[in-house]
Amino acid sequence: MSTNRNKVGIVGGGIVGLAHAWAAARAGCEVTVFERSDKARGASVRNFGMFWPFGQPAELYPVGLRSRELWLEFIEATGIYHRPSGSVHVVDHNDEAAVLEEFSKLGGDLGYECELWTRSTVEERCPGVRRGVAKAGLFSPTEINVDPREVLATLPGFLTKKHGVKFHWSTTVVEATSGSLRTSHGDKHAFDEIFVCSGHDFETLFPEVFAGAPLKPCKLQMMRTAPQPGGWQLGPMLASGLTLRHYANFAICPSLKDVKARIAREMPELDRYGIHVMASQDRNGGIVLGDSHEYGADIEIFDKAEIDELMIRELRKLYTFPDWTIAERWHGIYAKNTDGAEFRAEPLPGVHIATGLGGAGMTMSFGLADRFFTHRLSAV
């Protein structure tokens, strides 16, 4: 792939599509994005607003840090809301504390920046943690809190102003072939390369590819409290010991099996719904809470009150906020690759599929798209 203004078409205006648009534009391409809605309305705007590289496995942690560099570049250029708060896994069981201690030793050798905290340090630096319950905490300084709605509203303008990226909103692409895209308006657009980044929509384009791919949709339920009174601040973004069994970075810890066995034995309902609890604070002071994981055929269009109640139950064991009033409830659905960090395919020459980042879209999209185009350019 050369840098002589190749024309690139992007299908999908979510974070994955916009990340590829940015990476292609930085590579010197002339980029056009097609989004079927009037703005991004899918999983990208429904997440926690957590940029969370710490949760990535060792081989992807550097890609997450590259994402961070790009996030900071975008933040500096646009002035969007951001809170470089870092994150803390706070645990209330001895077996979970053993995992944190193991990771603080093993992770350092793998390049992770983290610090093991005692109960007193957790209580000193985390106003949102209940006193007297924490066994330990593991702090990472790399995490940044952003507003996903603002990000997805601002990023297109940034790409247009800085790189001349063009956007076609409310435009559904109905056919992608080598060299061209056709829209529902009947228009045909010529491109040198095309990237299909349409999230969990597996049916519209190349359904036969998606049918054989290691992909499945995942639904998450989330909640948001009312703004906390008096400007109360959460401190670092919080994750509980339940998250240890969800994030791939902790797989290196031998004692993780004990945590998984105890939860499966004592609280199988949490495994049934893939519940692990986290909390972040939005720009208006509300606390974003969650989350759950339902896959494939288990996904229903209606949210389950039982899931919300289980999450609140587990959140209250560890966390304390001045106001627990739930102001909003919603869900998001994303595509998860069950065989790696992302799914890529080239069903036709010059037509690429990029999806399946799962819950790491906001964290990893910039870095993974950058890696793809960097490798392509270095191969020329």
N, C-alpha and C positions, 0 to 999 in steps of 0.2 A: 504494500500500500504506500503510495507516494504522498507527499504533502502539497501537491500542486492543486489545491482547492478541489479535491474530490468532493462530489456531492453526496451527502449522507442523509438518509431519511430515517427518522425515529418514530416508531409507533408506540405511543404511551407517554403521558405527561406526568407520571408519578416520579418518585425519587430515582428509580432505576433508569427510566428513560431520560430524565434530566441529567443524571450523572453521565450517561453515555453521550448526550448532546454536548456537555461541557468538555469531556475528554476528547471527543472528535473535533470540536472547535479549537481546542488547544493544540491539536495535531495539525491544524491548518485547513481543516475541511469546511466546506459550506454546508451548514446543517439546517434541516427543517424538521420540526416536531409536529406530529398529528395526535390530537387527543379527542376522543369521542364525546367527552363532556365539556361544559363551558369552563371548567377548571378541574384540577385534581380532586376527586371525590372518593377515592378508594382507600386502601390500607395506609398509604403514605401520610394522610392527614389524620388518621385515627390512632396513631401510636402514642407512646408515652412522652415523646419528645426527649428521649434519652439517647445520647450518643455514647455508646458503651463498648469501647474496644477491649476492655479488660476481660469480657466474657468470651473472647475468641480463643480457639486453640492456638498453640504456640506457632504453628506454621503460618497462621493468618494474622497473628498479632501485629507484625510489621505492616501488613496491608491496612489494618485498622489505624495504626499510627499515621500512615500516609493519608488516610481519610481525614484524620484530625488536622493535618497540615492544610488540606484543602478546605475543610470547614472553617478554619481560622482565617484563611484568605477570603472566603466568601463573607464571613462575619465582618471582617475589617472593611471590605468594600461596600457593604450595604448597611451596616449598623443595626442589624436585626437583634432582637432580644436573645441574650445568651447568658447562662450562669455556669461558669467553670467551677462547679462545686466539687467535682470528684464523686466517688461513690464509696459506700461502706456495706459490706456483708456483715450483718449483725446476727449472731447465733445465740440460742438459749438452751442448747443441749451439748453435753460433753463430747459426743461423737462428732457433732458439727464443728466444735472447737478444734478437734483433732485434725479435721480436714483443713481448716484455715492454717493451723500451724504447719502442716505438711506442705501446703501450697506456698506459704511464705518462704520456705526453704527451697523447694523444688522450682518454684516459679522464678525466683531471682536468677537462677542459673540459665533460665530460658529467655531472659530479657524482660520479664514483667516487672513493672515498677509498682511495688506494693509495700505496705507496712502493717504488721500485726499490732492490733490495739488491745489493751486490757479493758476490763469493764469500766474502770474509772476514766480512761481516755475516751471511750465511746460515750459515756454519759456527759463528759465535759464538752464534747464537740458535736454531739447529735441531740439537739433539743427534742427531736421527735421520737426518741427511744425511751421506753419505760424504765424507770429507775429500779435497780435491783434484779433485773432479769437477764441481762446480757452475760454470756460466758466469755465472749471475745468478739473482736471485730477485725475485718481485713479491709484496709483503706487503699484505694487506687486514686491517684490524682488526675488521671487522663480524661475522665468523663465530663461531658458538657451537657447542660440542660438547654434545650431550644424549644420553640413553639412550632410544631409541625405545620400548623395552618399558616403561620406567617412565612415559614420557610418555603412552602409550596406556592404561596402567592408572590413571593419576592424573587425566587430563583429564575423564573422565566424572564422577568424584566432585566435582571442582571445579565443573563446570557444574551439577550437582545442588544443591550447597550454595549457590553464589553466585546462580544464576539459576532454580533450580527445574526444570531440565530433567529430563524423565522418560526412562527407558530400558527397552526391551523386548529383553532378550538372548535368544539361541537362538530367534529369531522370524523366519521368512522371509516377506517380503512377496511375494505371488504376483500381485497386481494393483494397479495405480495408475490411478485415474480422477479426473476433476475433482471435487474435494471429498472423496475418501475413499481409504483404503488397505485392502486385504483381505489377511490373513495366512494362512499354512498351517494355523493353528489354527482357521480358520473365522471369526475375529473380523473385524469391520469397524470402522474408525476414521475419524471425520469430521475433515477439516482444511480450512482456508481455502487453504493453499498446501502443496505437497509438493516436496521436493528429493530426487532420486535420485542418490546419490553412491556408487555400488556398484563403483567401481574398474574393473578389466578384465573384470568380468562383464557382457558385452554381450548375453547371451541371455535372462536371466530376465525382464526388463521392457523393453518397447519394442524388440524385436529389429529391427524394420523401420527404426527411426531409426538405430540403430547400424550397420546394414548399409550405409547411405549416408553415414555420417559419416567424416571424415578421421582415423580412429582405428586404431591397431594395437597389439597387446600387445607388450611388450618384456620380455625375461628377462635378469636380471643374476646373475652368480655372484660370491660374496664369501667371504672367509675371515676368521678371527680367530686371532691367536696366543694362546698361554698368557700369563697376566699376567707382565709384565716384572719381573725380579728387583730387589730392593732399592729399590723405589719409583721406578725409572727413569722419567723423563718425556719424552714425545715433543717437547714444545714446541708450536708452531703446527701445525694440521692441514696435511698435505702433499699437493701435487699435482705431477705431473711435466709435462714439455713435451708429452707425449702428450695431455693434457687440453685443450691449446690448440685442437685441432681439434674438440672436443666441446662446449665451452661457448660460448654465443651471444655473450657480451660481446666475445670476441676477433675476431669477424667484421669489426670496423671496421679491423683492421690489414692493410695491403696485403701485408706480407711473410708472412702466414699461408699464402698459397698455396704458398710454397716449402717450408714445413714439411710441409704435406699431401702435396706431390709427393714429397718425400724418403721419407716414411714409406710411401707407396703403392709406391714403387719398391724400397725396401730391406727393408721388413717388411710385405708384403701380408697376412700372417697376422693382424696386429693389426687391420687394416681389416676383414678377413673376420669377426672376432668383435667388432668395436667395442671393442677393449681400450684403456683408458687408466687409468693406475694412480694410486691415492690411498691415503692412510693417515690414520687418526684413532685416538685412544686412548679406550677405554671406561672406565667408572668403576672397574673392577677392575684396570686396568693393561694389559689386552690391547690389541693393535693390530689394528684392523679394516682389512682390505686388499681391494682390488678395483680396478676391476670390469670387466664385459664387457657387451655389448649384442647380443642376438639378437632378431630381429623376426619376427612373423607365423608363417608356415609353417616357418621354421627352428627354432622353439622345440620342444624335446623335453622329455619329463618327466624324463629322466636328465641329470644334470650331466656335463660333459665334463672329463675329467682334463687334456686338452690345454690347455683354457682356463686352468685353475689353474696349470699349469706355465708358460705364457706370461706370466701375470701375475707369478708369482714371479720369472721371468727378468728382466722389466723393472723390478720393484721393487728387486731386488738391485743393479741398475746404479747406482741413486741413493741408496738408503736402507741404513742399517745399524741393526739392533736387537740388544740383548744376547741375546734368545732368539727364534729364528725358528720354534719349534715350533708347528705349526698345530693348534689345539685344536678348531676348528669350521669346517665348510664348509656353505654353504646358498645358496639362490637366492631371488630375489623376482621377481614378475611385476607390472608395472603397465601402465596404459593411457597411450599417448602420442598426443597430438594432433599431426598432421603439418602443421597449418596454423595454429599459434598457441600461446599459452601454456596454454590450457585449451579444453575443448569445452563449450559451453552450448547447450541447445535447450529449447523449450517445446512438446512434442508434443501437449499438451492444455492448455486454459486453466487456469492455476494449477498446472500440473505442470512442474517444471523438472528438467533433467538437468545435472549438473555433474561432469565427470570429465576425464581426458586431461591431467593436469598432468605426466605423465611422471615423471622422476626429481626434479622440483622440488616434490613434494607437501609434504614436511616444511618446505621453505623458504617456499613461496608460498601455501599454503592459507589461512593466517590473513589475509594481506593481500588476496588475491583475493576471499575471501568478504566481508571488510569493505568492499571497494570495491563489490561488487555491492549490498549492502544500503544502503550510503551513497548510491549513485546512485538506488536505488529510492526512498528516503526524500526525497531532494532533488527528485525529480520530482513529489512529491505537492503 
